């Protein structure tokens, strides 16, 4: 994906139309139908799943590449404690599993975050992103970060975008995502035909952070992760990725 590291607003998701996805996508689409989207809630996982053999959590201090990867590639980390896992399948047949790790605030959550003003900080959350298939899939960032509307400065509230199924009291601001670590012996994502690709079965730590500052006293436990893009939710309603 040529620009996976990007704002969620007004983005056009690239779905890996190169050699990687063509044969696999056709096979998946025939199996599940052109618009089938599965959302599967799995058991609670407080130690990671067997595929999560290896957490990380700290944002890379190297300059991020436009591929959504830190410069030099993500380092290996052990499996983190997570909340319930949710699995999603796109219309192309690509499968992803998400499990939230934590949320919080930081004055520099990503390596290119600009210094916030007095009394301000940035919101972020981390989750495990797993390619749950036996084939490579394009790197995609299904989850967006939401925070209480009253924690957003009045000057930025016009940037909030309500989403069906998500409380009106929550706001999502423009944000960026970055793979900060690969879990255990997962192979590093790589470039193929202009896309960033997740190897089969690999699990990775992703950090999503707001581009615009929020109030410095925003409680971390009030931050939430939701998947709302129509490619991942069949009823177009936001699905929360629960924190531990």
N, C-alpha and C positions, 0 to 999 in steps of 0.2 A: 504494500500500500504506500503510495508515493508520499502521502502526507498524513500518516496515522496520528502524529503528534499535533493535535489541532483542537480548535474550539468545537464544542458540540453543536453550536448554533449555526443554522443555515449551511451545515456541511452536507456534502453529497458523499455517501459512503461508497468507497471503491470495493468491489466484491471479488477481486482477484480473477480477472477475465483472461489472464495469460494461460500458459501451458499447465501451471499448477492446478487450476480449478476446473478446466474444461472437461476433462474426462470424469473427474470425481463429481463435479457438480451435476453433470448429466445423469450419472448413476444415482446420485442422491435424489435429484428432482423426480426421476421416474419412480423411485421407491416411496417418496412421501407426498408427491403432488406438488404442483407449482407454488401453492401458497400455504403449505402445511408448516406450522410452527409448534414445536413441542416445548412445554415448560414442565419440568419434573422436579418436585421437591424431594430431596434425599434426606437421609438421617442426619442428626446433628453430628458435627465433626469437630471435636475440640483438640485433636492431635494431628489433624491432617489425614488424608486418605492414603491408601497404599501407593497410589501414583505420586503422592506428594512426599517423596523420600527425602526430600531435603528442604527461611523467612526473611527475612530481610525486612526491611521496612524503612531503612533510611534512604532518602533520595540520593541518587548519584550526584556527586559534586562536579562531574565532568559536563561539558556542554552537551545537551541532548541533540541527537540527530533528528532530521525531519521524519525519519522512519518510525519514531516513537521509541527509539532505543537510545540509551546513554552512549556517549562516545567511548569506544573500546568494547562495547557490548556489556550485557548484564553479568555480574558475578554470581557464583553459586551461593545458596543460603539454605539453612534447614527449614523444615516445614513449620509454618506458623499455626497458632491456634486460630480457628475460624468459626464462624457461625454456620447455620444450615447452608448446604449447597443447593444451587438451582441450575438446571441445565436448559439450554436454549438451542434450537436448531433453526437455521435460516432457510428461506425458500430455496436457496441453492444447495442445501444439504450439508452446510458446514455446522459442526457441533461444538459448543463451548459450555464449560461449566464454570460458575462463578461462586466464590465464597468470601464473604467480607472478613477482614482482619481487624481493622481499627479505624477510627476517625479522630481528627484533631485540628489544631491550628498551628501555624508556623509562619514566621516572617519571611522565610525562603523555602517553601515546600518543594520547589523544583529549582534546578540550577540556574534557570534564566528568569526566575521571579524577580520583579522590580521591588525595591524597598518600599514598604507601605508607609502611609502617613502616620502621624501621632494618633494613638488610640485605635489603630487599625492593624489587622493581620490578614492572613489568608487561611481559607478552609481547605482541608484535604481529607481524603480517605484512601485506604489501601485494601486491595482484594486480591485473591488468587484467581488467575485466569488459566484455565486448562483446555487444551485441545483434546477433547474426549474421543477422538476418532483415531483410526489406525492409518491415517494418511495425513499429509501436511494440509493446513488450512491457512487462509490469509489472516494476518494479525488484525483483529478488530477490537474496539473498546466499547462493549455494550453498555456499561454502567455510567450514569451521570451523578454528580454530587448535588444534593439538595440541602439547604439550610433554612432556619426560620426566617420568615420575611422581616421580622423586626430586628434581626441582626445585620441586615443589609442597609448600608447608608442610603438616605433618601435620594441622593443624587444618582444611585445605581439601580433603584427599584424598577425603573422603566425597562431595565434589561432582563428582569425576571420573566420567565415564560411558564405560565400554568400548564399542567399536563393532566389529562384524564386519569382518574384513579389515584392521584396524589393530592393530599390535603392542600386547600387553597392557602393555608398558612405557611406553606413551604415554597421556597424559591430556588430555581436553578440559574446560576450565572454562567456566562461563557467560561469554559474550563479547558484544560489540556491534560492528557494522560501520557504516562511514560512507564515502560517496563523497567523496573529498578533492580530485579534479581531473577535468576532462574532457580527453580527449586531442585535441590539435590543434583542428580546426574542428568537432568533435562538438558538436551542440546540447545545451544543458543539459536534464537531466531536468525533467519538469513534472508538475503535478497534473491528474488527470482522473478524474472520478467517484469521488473519494476515494482513488485509487491514485496512487503515484508511478510515472511512466512513463519508460522509456528510448526515445528516438527511434530510428528505423530506422538500423542500421549504426553507431551510436555506441559509442565505447570510453571507459572511465572507470577512474580509479584508485580502488581500494577499500582501506581499512585496516580490519583486524579486530583487536581488542585484547581481552585478558582483563579481566574485571571484577574478578577477585581477584588479589592480588599473587603473584608467584613469587620464588624466590631471586634475589638480585642478581647472583650469579655464574652464572646460566643461560647457557650458550653459545648465541649466536644461531643457529649452524648446526644446533643440535639441535631447533629449532622447525620444525614442518611444517604444511602446509595439506592438508586432506582434504575431499572431498565424500562425504557418507555418507547424506544424506536420501534416503528411498525415492523421492521425486519425481524424483530425478536419476540414481539408480543402479538398473538393472533387477534386479541380483542382491542388492541390499541390502548390498553390501560396500563399505567405504570405498575411494575412489580418490584417490591422492595427486596433488596439483598440484605438479610438480617445480620447485624453485628453479633459477635459472641456474647 
